[in-house]
Amino acid sequence: MMEKKDLKKLDVAALKQEVESLKKELFNLNLSKITGQVKDISQFGKLRVQIARALTFLKQQDSQKTVKNERKKAKKALR
């Protein structure tokens, strides 16, 4: 699992890939729970937090791009 500082450095594509990877890991953990192989159930919460954190950084980067694009449009309109 990646830390916050590592997630902040990733670009949009890498963040999307990280989210997909974490979701697959959560799915596999659920399958393991069904078969009774999971001993530490706190892993579920940790994975959910990691997914939420990655999605938050993804949303922040997306909104920053939107703001930059709107500024560029506004500058062009003023010319």
C-alpha positions in Angstrom: 0.0 0.0 0.0 1.2 3.5 -0.9 1.5 6.4 1.6 -0.1 9.8 1.1 3.1 11.4 -0.1 3.5 8.7 -2.7 0.0 9.1 -3.9 0.3 12.9 -4.2 3.2 12.4 -6.7 1.2 10.2 -9.1 -0.5 11.5 -12.2 -4.1 10.8 -13.1 -3.5 7.6 -15.1 -1.3 6.1 -12.3 -3.9 7.0 -9.7 -6.6 5.3 -11.7 -4.4 2.2 -12.0 -3.8 2.3 -8.2 -7.5 2.5 -7.5 -8.2 -0.4 -9.8 -5.4 -2.4 -8.1 -6.8 -1.7 -4.6 -10.3 -2.6 -5.7 -9.0 -6.0 -7.0 -7.1 -6.5 -3.8 -10.3 -5.8 -1.8 -12.2 -8.2 -4.0 -9.7 -11.0 -3.5 -9.7 -10.3 0.3 -13.5 -10.8 0.2 -13.1 -14.1 -1.5 -10.5 -15.1 1.1 -12.9 -14.2 3.8 -15.6 -16.4 2.3 -13.2 -19.4 2.3 -12.2 -18.6 5.9 -8.5 -17.7 5.1 -8.6 -14.2 6.5 -7.2 -13.9 10.0 -6.8 -10.1 10.2 -10.1 -8.4 9.3 -8.7 -5.0 9.9 -7.3 -5.3 6.4 -10.8 -4.5 5.0 -10.9 -1.1 6.6 -7.3 -0.3 5.7 -8.0 -1.1 2.0 -11.2 1.0 2.0 -9.3 3.9 3.4 -6.6 3.5 0.8 -9.2 3.4 -2.0 -10.9 6.5 -0.6 -7.6 8.3 -0.3 -6.6 7.5 -3.9 -10.0 8.6 -5.2 -9.7 11.9 -3.2 -6.3 12.7 -4.8 -7.7 11.7 -8.2 -10.6 14.1 -7.7 -8.3 16.9 -6.6 -6.1 16.6 -9.6 -9.1 16.5 -11.9 -10.6 19.7 -10.3 -7.2 21.4 -10.6 -7.1 20.6 -14.3 -10.6 22.0 -14.7 -9.7 25.2 -12.9 -6.6 25.7 -15.1 -8.7 25.1 -18.3 -11.3 27.6 -17.1 -8.6 30.2 -16.5 -7.2 29.7 -19.9 -10.6 30.1 -21.5 -11.2 33.3 -19.4 -7.9 34.8 -20.5 -8.7 34.0 -24.2 -12.1 35.6 -23.8 -10.6 38.8 -22.4 -8.2 39.2 -25.4 
